[in-house]
Amino acid sequence: MRKLFSKGERVRSKIDGKVMEVLKYIKNNFVEVRWFDLEKKEIRVRRIKEDKLSKAL
């Protein structure tokens, strides 16, 4: 399994442009990420394919 991102690294979603933090890797190139939802004012956790993420600057 390739790992493009390390734990704790900031990444940007190619789907909607949100900046997220990498929590951990899961099988089949899935990455568990978290971000802060401004509307609900809470932290969200989601699993996204590694191909749909890029490094945030």
C-alpha positions in Angstrom: 0.0 0.0 0.0 1.3 3.4 -0.9 1.1 6.2 1.6 1.2 9.7 0.1 0.3 11.4 3.4 1.5 11.0 6.9 -0.6 11.0 10.1 -1.4 14.6 11.2 -0.7 16.1 7.8 -3.1 18.7 6.3 -4.7 17.7 3.0 -7.2 19.3 0.6 -10.2 17.5 -0.8 -10.4 17.5 -4.6 -14.2 17.0 -4.3 -15.2 20.1 -2.3 -11.9 21.9 -1.5 -12.1 21.4 2.3 -8.9 21.3 4.3 -8.7 18.2 6.4 -6.3 16.4 8.8 -5.2 12.8 8.2 -6.1 10.5 11.1 -5.1 7.1 9.8 -4.9 4.8 6.8 -7.4 2.0 6.1 -7.2 -0.9 3.7 -7.5 -0.3 -0.1 -6.0 3.2 -0.1 -8.7 4.8 2.1 -7.8 7.6 4.5 -9.7 8.6 7.6 -9.8 12.4 7.8 -11.4 14.9 10.1 -12.4 18.6 9.6 -14.4 21.2 11.5 -17.9 21.7 10.2 -18.7 25.5 10.4 -22.4 25.1 10.1 -22.9 22.6 12.9 -19.8 23.7 14.9 -18.5 20.2 15.4 -15.7 18.0 14.2 -16.6 15.5 11.4 -14.8 12.3 10.6 -15.0 10.7 7.1 -13.2 8.0 5.0 -12.1 9.2 1.6 -10.1 7.5 -1.2 -6.5 8.6 -1.3 -6.8 9.6 -4.9 -9.4 12.3 -4.0 -6.9 14.2 -1.8 -4.0 16.5 -2.4 -1.5 18.2 -0.2 -2.6 21.5 1.4 -0.2 24.3 1.3 
